[in-house]
Amino acid sequence: MTKKKTNNVIEKEHIDLPQDITKCGFLKRFPYKLEQEQLEYIKAIWNPKNTGVFVNAKAGASKTSIAIGMGLLMTREFQMYDKMYYIINPATEVDSIGFLPGTAEAKAAEFMTPLYQGITSWGYDPQQIIISENNMDAVKNGTAFVEAIPETFLRGATLDDAYIIIDEFENFDMRRAKKTLTRVGKNCKVIVLGCSTQCDLKYVGDSALPKYLNAASNCDFIEEVKLTKNYRSEYSNWADGVN
């Protein structure tokens, strides 16, 4: 469905969505050819039966870039959701993000590099589509539809009609994970991204990722995806393999 504004009233206009999302021309914007496990990831996100997709991926597997690309496609191109959220993980060394000076936007900016890079790789200008005090005109006319937010500021919020990316989930303990995931409201697609080998928590056993992966295996509206190949560089792949 797309939405059309007529006489200040938003009306829905039916459009035909592709049956095979892997054939969608939008995916050709990605800087390299997508391989089979990445295409399976895309299909899992596109599947209307999946409210959520949990991704356990190696470093450099393009888990964030693909999640962002599908968010742009489903939110902006097909207008299946009103808004796209990128929920930022407060890394353990900056656990006091809530006490940093400045607005929530200023605090979040320190952790938005993956979001900016992902948006740029799909041919969008992050300065134009990310909600910010610096582009209020875009916010008012609706062309800014992406909001980056630390999980610290989610308490009490309800996210409806939204495509939601939760990044670095391996660094969420159960308290943060439950607070974040229970914010999900109606008509949402939730993509949870993690890497089980790169947990930064003081005690790795505190990570919520394995617990939620286990729970997801018994849930018929959540699909787990594994990405096993590091595309970043030969050096990155080597470094990730050292134990």
Summary of the structure (lengths in Angstrom):
residues: 243
radius of gyration: 17.8
end to end distance: 48.2
largest distance: 62.1
contacts: 697
relative contact order: 0.20
helix: 42%
strand: 21%
